[in-house]
Amino acid sequence: MIVGSWLLLGISVAVVGYAYAGYPLLLWLIRAVRSRQKHRPQCHEWPKITISIPVYNEEASIRGALEGIVGLDYPADRRQVLVISDASVDRTDDIVREFADRGVELIRQSRRLGKTAAENAARERIRGDIVVNTDASIRVARDALKPLVATFSDPTVGVASGRDVSVARVGDDANLAESGYVGYEMWVRDLETEVDGIVGASGCFYASRRDVHMQYLPDSLSRDFAAPLIAREQGLRSVAVRDAVCYVPRAASLHREYRRKVRTMARGLETLFFKRRLLNPFRHGLFAWMLVSHKLVRWLVPWALLVGALGVAILALTETWARALLAASLLAGTLPLLGWFWPGRKVPRLLAVSAYVLLGTVAAVHAWINLLRGRSSPIWEPTRGEGPEASLPEPNRGERSAQLPQR
């Protein structure tokens, strides 16, 4: 029993350590050995693009979002803006129609079917060679679009992902850990880009070649995750673009963030199962290892923690240190609960961080259970901060000297 308990604890530590430290370290070492030559994208003529924005009940943010989109630094005659309303029941559609004379087109779904279904329905209206996907709840930096699109001057690139910057109201400590996690995720994607390509794009702001985007996906799958997988099947890489910045609002509450994480992870798991042949290392080599490490192993972390907790509990029957560790863990577990049920919005930092960590762990288990029970989640709720117009920064980060020529 003692040996088995130590084995359970060792497995837990190994899985968690590899997911968040070992994998990035190996990427860093591979990057150092391979030293892929960097080059600046060159674009002699800006391609025609379609900016796709699926929306549902976004009357509070859609006007600001469209003002930012039509004001992006990109030739207006090379740009199509397509808003797909997933049967919104507020004033979203009316506000979108106000932008018709500025080149914004509206497609309305007759009934609510979810984000991926809306994107599938809009495919016949897409005219661009590059499809840029974004959300109404985020803000794209004014100079972010050109670097994203210019990446496709490299014929080996099939998907380009923007750089998320998590933002909230000034002085707001709620969901503080989310900002740190987003920064960590962007760092890992930068490493993956330099090694062999990212395995998942940012759903807030990413672009795909037309042939990648036009592939039909079942409604319950996640297109931002599937896009790099489709690109890989077509022999193309997917990359993260540091200069393509978008500002993403943190969820207004931990409860909303929990629901979003369950939904996102369940869709991600289902997407990975749908594209499971890419997990074969004999056919897809380095990419298969990266896909397993970044996605599957990380989604197994909550189960590894439960296995480790079981090992410690068994050792606590005979070992004093294990009893102390178990008691400390139970005590520490009260911090997330305090953060979860803390009255009002102003959650102390320590409670906010601990609650966010517990939230992600429990949400992952919940997502696995939903998947195993066959409960798909095609309907999505856009990420909404509290008062998005007040919490998000202006999209213009300041003018910089253009790296690429304008048509």
N, C-alpha and C positions, 0 to 999 in steps of 0.2 A: 504493500500500500504506500509506504514511504517513497519508494522508487517511482511509482506511478504518479504520485503527487508532485515530485520534483520534475518529472517529465512534462506534466501539464503546465507547471509554472514556466518551465524552459520554453515550451512551444509558444506560450502567450508572449513572453518577452521577445522571442525571436521574431514573431509575426509583427508585433507593434514596432519594434526597433527597425526591422527591415522596411516596413511601409513608409515610415516618416524620416528615417535617417540613412539606413543602408542603401536604399534605392537611389536617392539623390547623390550619395557619395559615389556609388558605382557610375552614375551618369557623369559626374565630375571627372572621374578617372578616365572614362572612355573618351570624353571630350579632350582631355589633356593629351591622350595618346593619338587620337585621330586628327586633331587640330584641323577641322574642316575650314577651308579657305572662305573668308567672308567677302562679300562683294555688295556694292551699293546698287539697288535696283535702278534700272534705266528704262524710262518709258518715253518713246518718241511721239506717240499719239495716245491720248487717254481713251481707253475702251469704253464702249457703251455699258452702263451699269443699271441694274434695277435694285432699288432700296426697298426691301420687303419689311413691313411692320404689321405683324398680327396684333390685334387689340381686342380687349373685352372690357367694356365699361370703364373707359379711361378719360372721362370728361374732365377730370381734375388735372390731367397732365398732358393730354394729346395736343393742345394748342402750343404749349411750350416746346414739346417734342418736335412738332412740325416746323415751328419757327427755326429751331436749331438745325433741322435736316435741310431745309431749303437754303439755309445760310451757310452750309458747309462749303469749304474751298474745293469746288469741283465744277468743271464746265456744265452749265445748266442744260445745254443742248445734247449732252452725252449722258444724261441722268433721267431715269424714270423712278418716281416715288409711288409705291403701291401700298395702300393701307387695306388690310383684310380684317373686317369687323366680324367677330365670331358671335353674331346675333346679339350685339350689345343692346341693352334696354334703357340706357341713359342718353345723354345728348352727344355721345361720341361721334356718331355718324354725321350729325348736323354740323359739328365743328369741322370735321374733315372736309365736308363739302365746301366750306368757306375757302378752302385752299385750292379749289379746282382751277382757278385762273393762274395759279402758281405752279401748275404741273402735277398736282397731287391727285391720284386716282383712288377711288373707293370701290372695294368689292365687299358686298355684304352677304354673309351666310344666312340662309333662311332659318336655320336652327343651330344651337350651340353644339359643336362636335369636338372642340379642342384645337389647340395650336397647330399640331401637325396636320390635322384634317384641313384646317384653313390654308396652310401652306400648300398642301396637295391641290386644293381647289384653285389656287391662284396660278398654278404653273402655266396654264394656257395664255395668261395675260402678260407673262414675263417677256420682255424684249431685249434685255441686256445680255451681254456675253459673260458678265460677272454679276452675281447676285449677292448683295450685301444684306445681311439679316440683323435686325436690331429690335428693341422694344420701346414702347412709349414711355416707360417709367424711368429710362436712363437718359443721360445726356452725353452726346458725342462731342469731343473737343473739335473746334472748328477746323483745325489743321490735321485731323486724324484720318480722314478718308483717303487722301492721296497716298500716304505711305502704305495703307492697307491694300489699295488697288494696284499700286506699283509693284508689289510683291509678285504679281502674276506675270510680270515680264520674264520671270524665270519659268521656262516651260515645264519644269519638274514639279512645280507647286500647284496643288489642286485646291487647298483650303488655307486661308490666312485668318488668324484669330487676333482680335484686339486685346488690349491690356486693360483689365478691370482695375479701377480705383474705388474702393469702398468709402462712401461718404455718409455723413449724418449731420444733424444740426450742430452748430458750434456749441461746444460744452456738453454735448450729449454723450454719456458713457454707455448707454444701452447697446448691447451686442458688440462691445468693444473687441472681443476676441475675433469677431468676424473679419474685421479689418486686417488683423495679423494673419489669419488663415488665408485670406485672399492674396496678400502679399507673398506668402509662402508658395501658394499654388502658381502664381505668375513666375516665381523664381524657378520652380521645377519645370515649367513649360519652356522657359528660356534654355535650360539645360537640354531638354528633349529636342528642341529645335536644332541645336548645334550638333546633336548626336545623330538623330535619324528622323525627327519629326514628331510633333505632338500627337497624342492619342485621343484628344477631345478638345473641342473648341469652346470658346466663351459664348454662351447663348445670348449674351447681351449685345455683342458686336463682333460679327465674323463674316467672311465672304467666301464664296465657292465659285468655281467655274460652273458654267451653265450645265454641262453634262453631269456634274456631280449633284447639283441642286435638283435637277429635273427627275432624278430617280424617285419613284414612288416609295413611300414608307407607310407601314401600318399606322393607324392613328395613335396607338398607345406608345409608340417609340419616340425617342428624343432625337430630333434632326441635328442639333448642334454636336451631339456625341456621335451620331451615325455618319455625319459628313466626312470626318477624317478617315473613317473606316471604309466608306465608299471610295474615297480618293485613293486609298491604299490598294483597294481591289483593282483600280484602274491604273496602278503603277505610279501614282503621284504622291508627293509628300504634303504634309500639312505643317504650317509654321506659325509661331507666335511673333507678332510685330510690336516691338516695344513702343514705337512712336504713335501707334494707333490707339490712343487713350480714350476710354469712356468712363463716365462717373456713374457708379451704381449705388442706389440708396439702400441702406441697411433696413431690414424689416423693422416695422414700428414696434414689434413686441416679440418676445421669445416664442409665444404661442403660434404666431403667424410663421415665424422662421421654422418651427418644428414641422408644421403642416407642409411647408414648401420643401423641406429636406426629405420628408417621407415620400412625397410625390416625385421629386427629382431623382432620388436614389432608386425607387421602384421602376421608373421609366428607364433609367440607366441600366439596371440589371436586365430588364427585358430586351433592351437594345443590344447589350453584349451577348445575350443568349441568341438573338436573331442573327448576329454576325459572328458566332462562335468559331467558325472555321478560321478566322484570323488569329485565333489563339494557338494554332498549330505552329510550333517553332521550326519544324522541318520544311515548311513551305514559306513561312513569313519571318523566320530568323529573329533578328534584333527587335523588330517591331512587335512580334508576338510576346517577347519577354517584357517589353515596355508596357504593353497593354495589360498583361497579367499583373505586373508590379504596381502600376499606377492606379488601375481600376479594381481588379478582382481582389488583390491582396488587401488594399485599403478598405474595401467593403467587407472583408472578413475580420477586420480588427475588432469590432464589437464582440464577435463570437470568441475571438482569442482572449479578450478581457474576461469574458464569462468563464472560459476554461481556466485561466489563471486564478480567478477568484475561487473556483472550486478546489484547485490545488492548494491554495493558501488555507482554505477552510479545513481541508483534511489534515494538513500539517499542524494546524492550530490545536488539534487533539493531543499532540505530544510535544510541540515545540513552543517555547515561550515567545521567541521572536515572532513567530507566525501569529500567535494570539495578539501580540502588540500591533503587528501590521494590520491584522483584520479589524481590530478596534479602531485604529487610526483611519482606515479606509471607510468604515461605517460613519465615523465622525465627519470625515471630509465629505461624505455623501450628503450630509445635511446642508452643506453650503449651496450646492446647485438647487436643492429644494427651496431654500430661502430665496434664492434669486428668481426661481420660477414663480413663486407666490408673493414676491415683494410688492407691497401696495404702491401704486403710482408708477410713473415712468422712470424716475431717477433711481436706478439700481446701483448700489456700490460696486466699484470696479471688480473687486475680488469675487463677489457673488455673480456678477455678469459673466466673467470669464469662466468660472467653474460651471455655471448653468449652461453656457454655450457648449462646453465640452461634453457634459452629460446629455444635452439635447441631441448633439450629433450622434452619440453612441446609441441612444435609445431609438432615434429615428431610423438608423440603419437596420436595427433588429426589426423594427416595425415594417420597413420596406421589404426585407427578406420574407417576412411572414405574409405580407400582401402578395408577393410574387408567388410563393409556394401555394397560396390559396387560390391563385389564378385571378386575383383582383387587379385589373389594369386601371391606369389613371390617365385616360386621354384628355380629360378636362383639366385646364390649368387656371391658376389664379396668378396674375402678374404680380411680381414683387413690388410692393408699395410701401414707401416710407410714410411717415405721418406728415402730411403737408409737403408733397414732393416739390412744388414750385419754390418753397422757402428753403428746403434742405439741400437742393442740388446747386452746384456752382454754375456760373455762366459757362457755356460750352467753349468760348474762345479763350485759349490759354495764352494768348499773345501771339503776335505775328513773328514768324521765324523766316529766315531766308529759305526760299524754296530749293529743295534738293533736286526737283524734277521739273522738266519743262512743261508749260501749259500749252495746250493746243491753240 
